[in-house]
């Protein structure tokens, strides 16, 4: 750094070396004599040997905490700035990096992310509208019957007839319809999450992804995504059913005295499900990014999240809360429209508006969380497996997989 203390021929300049030493020098005019101002003065030797050079880093005395990795969001002058070939720098990522990278993925590849999610969720909205239309009139008739019925036995018999008239089909057909809607929702999630994950991984090396390419890369993982989501749903349902059965047995034996132990058991089960859910949160991402089996993705997610439970939980919780608040504000639009005088007569129009708004909110929420989890997986693999080195090696490798990091070797630092 040069700081002039004056102007003209006799100016003194203070030079600061990389080690912080200051060396004062006078401008050396070859025409000036040693006795003139600006001439060479006795005792002014040459600059120190490290003048203008940067000392090489000593790997045995690395200022980085941990095994040679810089902390998130920082670097040191004597080390080169981390490479950023795509939407994120190839280093451990902070929350701000994850959020910036998430929206950068949307800008880089809008077709397999925003457009694809809107189309898939709109199709789901139409299916839900058809399902509601099938049940709308019978449900309204049953509601009117419930409001007008009394506790008399004759009225109860009339209510049973009204119920049978409103729902003429066997109960298992309605149960099958509900199950079909559930499977359709899981399939819609897979159609959104698969291409979005592939696009986010490719964006780490600044590779654009088309709609067709996103589906092509995610197609082998779509059945596994549906299967693992259904598996996790059923596994989470098992303790709920066991608690319900246990609650019935305890209340029949102890009465109100069973309330306290049931609350404690329910709280413990909720904590256990939350803990396991965070440890397995990367499973859908790994099914696409590395084409793993369901069993392999479960084991790998469990290994990658070891020691990072609170960090993952905090990031997901903060982003989910923000997305929920913003989604709730947008979802209130149909209610505002319904409050306009004269709009209550258009029930189907309000219902369609509600479906469209909910579709958009669901699409954006699902995308933000999926891309965020994909970049969080990149962060954890950089921390534990040096994925940054593998990604840099794939930059100019024509034989590399279309999904960056797909075949990266396990370079564990543990």
LUMLUM-6959 format. One record per residue (C-alpha): x, y, z. Coordinates in steps of 0.2 Angstrom, whole numbers, padded with zeros to 4 digits, always signed. Example, Ala and Ser with C-alpha at 12.3 -4.5 7.8 and 13.67 -1.06 7.14 Angstrom:
REM LUMLUM-6959
+0062-0022+0039+0068-0005+0036
END
This chain:
REM LUMLUM-6959
+0000+0000+0000+0007+0017-0005+0002+0032+0005+0009+0048-0001+0014+0061+0013+0017+0075+0001+0017+0080-0017+0031+0084-0029+0049+0080-0030+0053+0078-0011+0037+0068-0007+0040+0054+0006+0031+0037+0002+0027+0024+0016+0027+0007+0009+0018-0007+0019+0024-0025+0016+0013-0040+0018+0020-0043+0035+0014-0026+0041+0032-0017+0042+0033+0001+0036+0048+0006+0025+0050+0025+0021+0058+0029+0005+0062+0045-0004+0060+0046-0023+0076+0043-0031+0080+0056-0044+0095+0051-0054+0099+0069-0058+0099+0074-0040+0115+0074-0029+0115+0065-0012+0114+0082-0003+0099+0088-0013+0081+0084-0007+0076+0068-0016+0093+0061-0018+0099+0045-0011+0102+0046+0008+0115+0036+0017+0109+0021+0027+0093+0018+0016+0096+0000+0011+0086-0011-0002+0069-0017+0003+0066-0032+0013+0067-0049+0004+0048-0052+0005+0044-0035-0003+0029-0036-0013+0027-0055-0012+0014-0066-0003+0021-0079+0009+0016-0097+0004+0003-0105+0016+0010-0117+0028-0002-0132+0028+0004-0137+0045-0001-0120+0052-0018-0117+0043-0028-0103+0050-0044-0112+0044-0054-0121+0058-0056-0139+0055-0046-0150+0042-0041-0137+0030-0058-0129+0026-0062-0111+0028-0077-0106+0038-0093-0102+0029-0093-0085+0021-0075-0080+0024-0057-0083+0017-0040-0077+0021-0029-0065+0011-0015-0078+0009-0027-0091+0002-0036-0089-0015-0054-0085-0015-0065-0101-0017-0070-0105-0035-0088-0100-0040-0091-0109-0057-0110-0109-0054-0123-0102-0042-0113-0105-0026-0095-0104-0021-0087-0121-0019-0084-0120+0000-0094-0123+0016-0110-0113+0014-0119-0101+0026-0138-0098+0026-0136-0083+0015-0127-0093+0002-0140-0106+0002-0154-0093-0001-0144-0084-0014-0140-0100-0023-0159-0106-0022-0165-0091-0031-0151-0091-0043-0156-0109-0048-0173-0102-0053-0165-0089-0064-0153-0101-0072-0166-0115-0076-0184-0108-0075-0191-0122-0085-0188-0138-0075-0191-0128-0059-0204-0114-0059-0214-0118-0075-0213-0137-0072-0219-0135-0054-0234-0123-0059-0239-0135-0073-0239-0151-0061-0247-0142-0047-0261-0135-0058-0265-0153-0065-0266-0158-0046-0277-0143-0043-0289-0148-0057-0289-0166-0051-0293-0159-0033-0307-0148-0041-0315-0163-0049-0314-0173-0033-0322-0159-0023-0335-0157-0036-0340-0176-0035-0342-0173-0016-0348-0155-0015-0367-0157-0018-0368-0173-0007-0359-0164+0007-0369-0149+0006-0385-0159+0007-0379-0169+0022-0374-0153+0030-0391-0146+0028-0398-0162+0035-0387-0161+0050-0392-0143+0054-0411-0148+0054-0410-0164+0063-0415-0166+0081-0410-0180+0094-0426-0189+0091-0425-0207+0086-0436-0204+0071-0425-0189+0065-0410-0200+0067-0418-0213+0056-0422-0199+0043-0404-0193+0044-0397-0211+0040-0408-0211+0025-0402-0194+0020-0384-0200+0022-0387-0215+0011-0395-0204-0002-0380-0192-0002-0367-0205-0003-0375-0220-0013-0358-0229-0017-0350-0241-0005-0338-0234+0008-0323-0242+0001-0325-0233-0016-0323-0217-0006-0308-0223+0003-0300-0228-0013-0303-0211-0020-0295-0203-0005-0280-0215-0007-0279-0211-0026-0278-0192-0022-0264-0196-0009-0254-0206-0022-0257-0192-0035-0250-0180-0023-0234-0190-0020-0232-0193-0039-0234-0174-0041-0221-0171-0028-0209-0183-0037-0212-0174-0054-0207-0157-0046-0193-0163-0035-0184-0174-0047-0181-0161-0061-0178-0147-0048-0164-0157-0040-0156-0161-0056-0157-0143-0061-0149-0137-0045-0135-0149-0046-0131-0144-0063-0132-0125-0058-0117-0128-0046-0106-0128-0062-0117-0115-0071-0125-0128-0083-0142-0123-0089-0156-0137-0089-0170-0138-0101-0187-0145-0096-0184-0161-0106-0167-0163-0099-0173-0161-0081-0186-0175-0084-0173-0186-0093-0161-0185-0078-0174-0187-0065-0184-0201-0073-0175-0216-0065-0178-0209-0048-0196-0204-0049-0203-0221-0044-0191-0222-0030-0196-0204-0024-0214-0210-0024-0209-0226-0015-0198-0217-0001-0211-0204+0002-0225-0217+0004-0213-0228+0015-0209-0213+0026-0227-0208+0028-0232-0226+0033-0217-0227+0045-0223-0211+0053-0241-0217+0054-0236-0233+0064-0232-0224+0080-0248-0213+0079-0259-0229+0077-0250-0238+0091-0252-0222+0102-0271-0222+0098-0273-0240+0102-0263-0238+0118-0273-0223+0123-0290-0232+0121-0283-0246+0132-0276-0235+0145-0292-0224+0146-0303-0239+0147-0293-0245+0162-0287-0229+0171-0300-0216+0165-0294-0199+0166-0278-0204+0175-0271-0210+0158-0270-0192+0152-0253-0188+0159-0244-0203+0153-0252-0202+0136-0246-0184+0134-0229-0189+0139-0228-0203+0127-0235-0192+0113-0222-0179+0116-0208-0192+0116-0215-0200+0100-0216-0182+0091-0198-0179+0096-0192-0196+0090-0201-0193+0073-0193-0175+0072-0176-0181+0075-0177-0195+0063-0185-0184+0050-0171-0172+0050-0158-0186+0049-0167-0192+0033-0171-0176+0026-0158-0178+0011-0165-0195+0005-0176-0187-0009-0161-0177-0015-0148-0191-0015-0160-0202-0025-0158-0190-0039-0141-0183-0037-0132-0200-0036-0145-0212-0042-0145-0222-0026-0156-0236-0020-0169-0231-0007-0159-0241+0006-0143-0233+0000-0150-0215+0001-0157-0219+0019-0140-0224+0025-0131-0210+0016-0142-0197+0022-0140-0203+0040-0121-0203+0038-0121-0185+0030-0131-0177+0043-0121-0184+0058-0116-0170+0069-0126-0157+0059-0143-0160+0066-0146-0143+0074-0139-0134+0059-0151-0143+0047-0165-0141+0059-0163-0122+0061-0161-0119+0042-0176-0129+0037-0186-0122+0051-0182-0103+0047-0185-0106+0029-0201-0115+0032-0208-0102+0043-0204-0088+0031-0212-0098+0016-0227-0102+0027-0230-0084+0032-0228-0078+0014-0239-0092+0008-0252-0088+0020-0253-0070+0015-0255-0075-0004-0268-0088+0001-0278-0075+0009-0282-0067-0008-0298-0078-0011-0305-0073+0006-0302-0055+0002-0311-0057-0015-0325-0066-0006-0328-0051+0006-0332-0040-0009-0351-0037-0010-0359-0047-0024-0345-0060-0025-0353-0073-0013-0365-0079-0027-0351-0086-0038-0346-0101-0027-0338-0110-0041-0328-0095-0046-0322-0093-0028-0318-0111-0027-0308-0111-0043-0298-0095-0037-0294-0104-0021-0288-0119-0030-0277-0109-0042-0269-0098-0027-0266-0114-0017-0258-0122-0032-0246-0108-0034-0242-0107-0016-0239-0126-0015-0228-0125-0031-0216-0111-0025-0215-0118-0007-0211-0136-0013-0198-0129-0025-0189-0118-0013-0187-0132+0000-0182-0144-0013-0168-0133-0021-0163-0127-0003-0161-0145+0002-0151-0149-0014-0138-0135-0010-0138-0140+0008-0133-0158+0002-0119-0150-0008-0113-0141+0008-0113-0156+0018-0104-0166+0005-0091-0152+0004-0088-0153+0022-0087-0171+0024-0082-0178+0007-0073-0164-0002-0086-0163-0015-0078-0146-0020-0063-0155-0027-0073-0167-0037-0084-0153-0045-0069-0143-0050-0062-0159-0058-0078-0161-0068-0078-0143-0075-0068-0148-0091-0071-0167-0090-0081-0172-0105-0083-0190-0098-0091-0183-0082-0109-0187-0078-0123-0175-0083-0127-0172-0065-0112-0164-0056-0105-0175-0042-0115-0190-0047-0100-0201-0047-0089-0192-0034-0079-0203-0023-0081-0203-0005-0066-0192+0001-0071-0192+0019-0062-0180+0031-0068-0188+0047
END
